[in-house]
């Protein structure tokens, strides 16, 4: 039986609607999972039902993380946040962490993971961490735009191999202070944490790049999603 992966919904503030990029779902389907978009809810019973239904959770991209999550005030350069997303993902991530259920975080996902584990974020890279590295690429998004260095001895290195890895990139926030419970698994050329993991859990992995755009053209993106799905199959 296919494992069910719950995807945190994207939210359109202007239209007050939920939506989903097909790549998130198609990548999971290609790796043998059954993806479902969860409702955006902060009702405890509904969140518990979502947790029980799913074999793993994919924390998608989207809104900026509210700086209050990591005990800071929002700067003028910080983008719009979504309180319900922050609350819902915080609850589900905490349960996944405590009960060792696999989680994959992409873009906003790695950022929120780091904040929830006790780290902080750059609220806006162009003003707080200026660099010649392109972190906010233009379409098409399935092409590599900069390189990361995957650290030896990490779970990510086991999946995609250690050393240089060319990735796509589309973000303006990023990990600043790494959470004490996390380990950095990849760095960009300008020193940003591009991937993190939690060593004492089965699979809690966050990446700053976008495998949902690149899984058809980049074998390593496909391997990452496959490793997540495989972890959801383990008891």
N, C-alpha and C positions, 0 to 999 in steps of 0.2 A: 504494500500500500504506500502511496506517495505521502511524504511528510508535508504537513501544512505549515507554511511560513506566513506569519502575519506582518503586513506592511503598514507602517504608520502613514496615514493619508496626508497628502499635500492639501493646503487650504488656500483658497483664493479669497482674500479679504474683500475685494471690490464686489465680486459676484456672490460672496457668502456661500461658496460651494466647495465640495471635496473634489480632488482630481488626482490622477496618477500618471507618471511618465511610463509608457509601456515597457521601456527597457528594464525597469526593476522587475516587472513580472515576467517578461520574456526570458531574461537571463536565468531566473529561478526555474522556469518551465524547462529551459534547455538543459538544465542540470538535474532534472528529474523530480522537482518539487511541485507542490500545488500552492501557488501564492494567492493570498486573499487580502484585499484592502480592508483594514479594520475601521470601525466607526470612530470618529473623533469624540471621545467621551472622557469625562472625569468622574463618572458615576462608579463608585467602588465595586459594586456587584457586576457591572458591565465590564469593567477592566479585568476583574477576576475571571469572568467568563472568557474574555479574549485570551488571557494568559493560558487558561486550561485547554482551550481549543487548539492552540498553536504549539508546534514542536520547536519553533525558533521565531525570533523577531528580527525584522530588518528595519533599522532606524534610517529613514530616508533623508534627503536634503530638504531645503526649504527655508523657512524663516530663520532670522538670527536668534541665537539663544539669549534670553533675557539675562542681562548681567547680574541681576539679583540672585540667580542660581549659584553664581560663584562669588557672591557677596561684594559686588561692585555697583557703582552708579553707572547708568547708561550715558555714554558720551554722545555728542552731536553726530558723530560719524557712525554710530551704531544704527543698524537697520531696524525694521519693524520686527517685533517678536509676536509670538502667538502663545498666550498663557495656557490655553487648553492643551496645546501640543507639549509644552514644557512639563505640565503637570502629569499628563497621561504617560509620556515617555519616561518621566522620572519614576513613576509608580511601577511601570512594567519592567524597566531596567533593574530597579531594586529587587523585584521578585526574581528576575532572571539571574541576577548576581547571587542572591541567597540560595536559590534552588538549582543553580548550575544549568540553566537552559541557554542554548547558544544564541548569541546576538552578533549581527553584523551591522556596523555603523558606517554610513557613507556621507562624506562632506559634513553637513550639520550633525550627522550621527556621531562622528568621531569627536566633534567639538562638544556636544552635549555629554557624551560618555566621559570625557576628560573632566568636565565641570562637575558632574555627579560623583566622580571618584575623588574629588578634592582638588582639582587643578583649576587653572584660569585660562582665559582666552584673550588674544588680540581682538579688540572690537572692530578694528579696521586696519588691514595690513598696509594700504598705501600711506596712511598717516603715522602708523605706529611701528612699522617694520618695512620701510622703503627698500626696494630691491629691483635689480634688473631681471630677476626671474619672473616669467609670466605666470601668474596665478589666476588670471581672469581671462581665459582665452575666448576667442570668437569661434562661431561654428565653422566647420563641422567639429563636433565634440568627440569623435571617435579616434582622433589622431593624437599622438604624443606631442607635448609642448615643452616639457622640461624633464629632468632626470632626478630620480631619488636613489639613495644608497640604502639597500636592504641589508640590515645588520645580520651577521653570522650568528647562528645559535638561537635564532628566534623562530617562532611558529611561522611567521611570514616567509622567512628564508626556506623553511621546510616546504612551503607551498609553491613559491615562485622562484626560489633560488636566491642566494646572497649576491650582493654587488649592485652595479648600476641597473636601473630599470626606468625606461622612458614611459611617462604617464601623461594623461590628459589632466586638466586642472581648471576649475571654475569656482572660485570662492574669494571672499574678501575678509573672512575671519579665519582664525587658526588657533591651534594649541599654543599657549604662551608658557605658563608654568605647568610642567607635566605632573599629573596626579601621582601621589605617593604609591598608590596601589597598582599603577600602570607601568609598563615598560615601553620605551620607544623602539619600534621595529624598523623604521625607515626615516631618513632625513632628506630634505631637499638641499640643493646646492647652497642656498642662503641660510641653512641652519634650522628650518622649520621642521617640527615633528610631523611627518606625513603618514605615519601608521603607528598604532599603539595596540597593545594586548594586555591581558591580565593573566599572568602565568599560572595561577592556581585555580583557574577555571577551564572548563572543557573547551570553550570557544567564545571568547569575548574579544572581538577584533574590530578596530575602527581604521578606516583609510580616508585620506583627504581627497584622493582622486575619484574618478567616476567609472567603475567597472560596468555600470548599467548602460553606459554609452559605448563602451569599447569591447564588450565580451565577444562580439562577432569578429572583430579584427585583431584583437590582442589575446593570444592564448593564455597569458598570465592572468588577465582579468577573468577569463573563463575558469581557470584553475582556482582562483580565490573564491568565486561563487560556489564552485563544486565542493571545495573544502568545507564551506559553511553548511551546505546541504548534507554532506556526508556526516558532519558532526551532529546534525539534527537526527540522524538515523541511529546514532549510538545510544545505548541505554544509560 
